[in-house]
Structures are given as structure tokens and as C-alpha cells.
Amino acid sequence: MDALLTLLKKNAHTPPEDLARELNLSVAEVQARIAHFEQEGIILGYQAILDADKTGEDLVTAVIEVKITPERGGGFDRLAARIAQFDEVRSCYLMSGGYDLLVIAEGRSLQAIATFIAEKLSTIQGVISTATHFRLKVYKENGVLLHREKIEPRLAVTP
């Protein structure tokens, strides 16, 4: 992967001056390359990783395993694209193994997720079955540890 992309992936908030210094480029070159990556659709967006416990946002996150019937001429793509359009869906992946799609969905409550699955997801022609798992606690999000243990300094032990 391009060195600039690697640095941006670690921290997209890094100032162009720091990126330029790290890569031995001019600030103008860094800014031009970032603009090029954005125009070409290589960089699709920027997001902050938030600790929901500290923001007070009480969203329920569900991981949904979805089995679907592939469409003739479209395979899994058209159905996956349709499912990905729902506002509740945060991520949608084609998977290998015992199910076809992995859908990450968010809602205001367990009932909101249940309603999404029962009234929207399960009613789509081609969806065979779903299995839902609810996220209980987040330890690491997109490579960032959220809850770091505070290590207390140990006192010296003498005989």
C-alpha cells in the first residue's frame, strides 16, 4: 500500500505538514496526492472512532448472518447492494462459510433491530434466513483500543 495511505489509515487527522515530514515530501505534494486519492475514489471518507460509553449514545449493534439465494446474472451483488441501502445497516460483507452476508446493523433498541429484521430484511425475496448476535461490549474498534487498563506502579518488595 502507498506510504501516504498507510499513514492516513492510522490517523486521518494527521496534519499535512507532519505527513510531508514523515514521507520526505512537500506539503503541496501531500495535499495534491490526498486530493487525487479522493477524486479517484481510493479515499472514500473519514471517520472518527467514538467511545459510545462516553458520548452517551445508546445504540444497539447487531451482527446478522444472512443466507441468501444468488440471483441469475447478478450473483450476490444486487441483493447485497439492496440490503446495504437500509439506514440501519452500517456494514455489509460477502462471506465464505455457513452464511452468505454479514450485516452490521444499529438501532435505538433491541425492538428497533427486531423490527428491521422482521419487516425489512427478512421480507426481501431471496433472503433465506438470518441469525442475529448482539454486541455487548466493545474492546477494540478499527484497530483502536477503547478501554485501556490503568497499570498501577508497583511498590518495591523488600525482605
C-alpha positions as CSV (number, residue, x, y, z in Angstrom):
1,M,0.0,0.0,0.0
2,D,1.1,3.6,-0.6
3,A,3.0,5.0,2.4
4,L,0.7,8.1,2.5
5,L,-2.4,5.9,2.6
6,T,-0.8,3.8,5.4
7,L,-0.3,6.9,7.5
8,L,-3.8,8.3,6.8
9,K,-5.3,4.9,7.6
10,K,-3.6,5.0,11.0
11,N,-4.7,8.6,11.7
12,A,-6.5,10.6,9.1
13,H,-6.3,13.6,11.3
14,T,-2.5,13.9,10.9
15,P,-1.7,17.4,9.6
16,P,-0.3,17.6,6.1
17,E,2.9,19.1,7.5
18,D,3.6,16.1,9.6
19,L,2.8,13.7,6.7
20,A,5.1,15.6,4.5
21,R,7.9,15.5,7.0
22,E,7.4,11.7,7.6
23,L,7.4,11.0,3.8
24,N,10.1,13.5,2.9
25,L,7.7,15.3,0.5
26,S,6.5,18.9,0.3
27,V,3.2,19.9,1.9
28,A,1.8,20.7,-1.6
29,E,2.7,17.2,-2.8
30,V,1.0,15.6,0.1
31,Q,-2.1,17.7,-0.4
32,A,-2.2,17.0,-4.1
33,R,-1.8,13.3,-3.6
34,I,-4.7,13.3,-1.0
35,A,-6.9,15.2,-3.4
36,H,-6.0,12.7,-6.2
37,F,-6.9,9.7,-3.9
38,E,-10.2,11.4,-3.0
39,Q,-11.0,12.1,-6.7
40,E,-10.2,8.5,-7.7
41,G,-12.4,7.0,-5.0
42,I,-9.4,5.5,-3.2
43,I,-10.2,7.5,-0.1
44,L,-13.9,7.2,0.3
45,G,-14.4,9.1,3.6
46,Y,-13.0,10.0,7.0
47,Q,-14.5,8.9,10.3
48,A,-13.7,9.4,14.0
49,I,-13.8,6.4,16.3
50,L,-16.0,7.3,19.2
51,D,-16.4,5.7,22.6
52,A,-20.2,5.3,22.9
53,D,-19.9,4.9,26.7
54,K,-18.5,8.5,26.9
55,T,-20.8,10.1,24.2
56,G,-23.9,8.8,25.9
57,E,-25.3,7.4,22.6
58,D,-27.2,4.3,23.5
59,L,-27.3,2.4,20.2
60,V,-27.8,-1.3,19.9
61,T,-25.5,-3.0,17.4
62,A,-26.3,-6.3,15.9
63,V,-24.2,-8.7,13.8
64,I,-26.6,-10.5,11.4
65,E,-25.7,-13.6,9.5
66,V,-27.8,-13.7,6.3
67,K,-28.3,-16.7,4.0
68,I,-29.5,-15.6,0.5
69,T,-30.2,-17.2,-2.8
70,P,-27.8,-15.7,-5.5
71,E,-29.6,-14.2,-8.5
72,R,-29.0,-15.4,-12.0
73,G,-26.7,-12.9,-13.8
74,G,-26.1,-10.9,-10.6
75,G,-24.9,-13.4,-8.1
76,F,-25.0,-12.0,-4.6
77,D,-24.2,-8.4,-5.6
78,R,-27.7,-7.0,-6.4
79,L,-29.2,-8.4,-3.2
80,A,-26.3,-7.3,-1.1
81,A,-26.5,-3.8,-2.6
82,R,-30.2,-3.7,-1.8
83,I,-29.6,-4.7,1.8
84,A,-26.8,-2.2,2.2
85,Q,-29.1,0.6,1.3
86,F,-31.1,0.4,4.5
87,D,-30.4,3.2,7.0
88,E,-30.0,0.6,9.8
89,V,-27.1,-1.1,8.0
90,R,-23.6,0.1,8.9
91,S,-21.7,-2.5,7.0
92,C,-22.4,-5.4,4.7
93,Y,-19.9,-8.1,3.7
94,L,-20.0,-11.2,1.4
95,M,-18.6,-14.1,3.5
96,S,-17.4,-17.6,3.0
97,G,-18.6,-20.4,5.2
98,G,-22.1,-21.2,6.6
99,Y,-23.8,-17.9,5.6
100,D,-23.5,-15.5,2.7
101,L,-23.7,-12.0,4.1
102,L,-22.5,-10.5,7.3
103,V,-24.6,-7.4,8.1
104,I,-23.8,-4.9,10.9
105,A,-26.9,-3.0,11.9
106,E,-27.6,-0.3,14.5
107,G,-30.8,0.8,16.1
108,R,-32.1,2.7,19.1
109,S,-33.3,-0.5,20.9
110,L,-33.5,-4.3,20.6
111,Q,-37.0,-3.8,19.4
112,A,-35.8,-1.5,16.6
113,I,-33.4,-4.1,15.4
114,A,-36.0,-6.8,15.7
115,T,-38.4,-4.7,13.6
116,F,-35.7,-4.1,11.0
117,I,-35.1,-7.8,10.6
118,A,-38.7,-8.9,10.7
119,E,-40.2,-6.1,8.5
120,K,-37.4,-5.1,6.1
121,L,-34.5,-7.7,5.9
122,S,-36.4,-11.0,6.1
123,T,-39.1,-9.9,3.7
124,I,-36.7,-9.4,0.8
125,Q,-37.2,-12.0,-1.8
126,G,-34.0,-14.2,-1.9
127,V,-33.3,-13.9,1.9
128,I,-33.5,-17.5,3.2
129,S,-32.6,-17.0,6.9
130,T,-31.0,-14.8,9.4
131,A,-29.2,-15.3,12.7
132,T,-28.7,-12.3,14.9
133,H,-26.0,-11.6,17.5
134,F,-26.0,-8.5,19.7
135,R,-22.8,-6.7,20.6
136,L,-22.4,-6.5,24.4
137,K,-19.2,-4.5,24.8
138,V,-16.5,-3.0,22.6
139,Y,-12.8,-3.6,23.4
140,K,-11.3,-2.6,20.1
141,E,-12.8,-0.6,17.2
142,N,-11.0,-0.3,13.8
143,G,-7.6,-1.1,15.4
144,V,-8.1,1.3,18.4
145,L,-8.2,0.0,22.0
146,L,-11.2,1.6,23.7
147,H,-10.6,0.5,27.3
148,R,-7.1,0.5,28.4
149,E,-6.2,-0.9,31.8
150,K,-4.5,1.6,34.1
151,I,-1.4,0.0,35.4
152,E,-0.7,1.0,38.9
153,P,3.0,1.4,39.8
154,R,4.2,-1.5,42.0
155,L,5.8,-0.8,45.3
156,A,9.2,-2.4,45.8
157,V,9.1,-5.5,47.9
158,T,11.9,-5.9,50.4
159,P,12.6,-8.9,52.7
